[in-house]
């Protein structure tokens, strides 16, 4: 019996898209609030907000993908410690 060990590309694409969309949905409201706090609703608000949100999202996407394996290992270690302690 031959077992296909190739990754399921649709699952990979789904995971990447879901991660990017989560990041965008979290990033834009955060940038909106921080821009409002920092410059208030001035004439330049939309320009400042969109610029900040786009730059922040472009920077956050690769950082999230680099940090995810570290976060997964950290969570696994915490869960193992909790499970081993009971």
Steps between C-alpha positions, in 0.01 A plus 500: 500500500643836396440787740500846346709723726463816294343789690142588429548836328143611554541460877823699490339778294198498733722530809704785351192692384327451833807627687532805276130583531510464881798731509325759283177482704700556819741757357264749338282570809814530711652752259171689483487539878869586535479759222191656662677513837820647357372761254125511571256531209683770309498564126796265461340216697412270208839546333683431826276206589525328162875556477554366848270202447657400169858531623418325827326213324781456245751482786282279722430227243856366473559555872192291578618217277846507659361516853236228454735201536645653818150563636392144418802355683437728798133400521590131465754532783246676724232240429748218564599660830133543601411146395808353670430688822152357548 
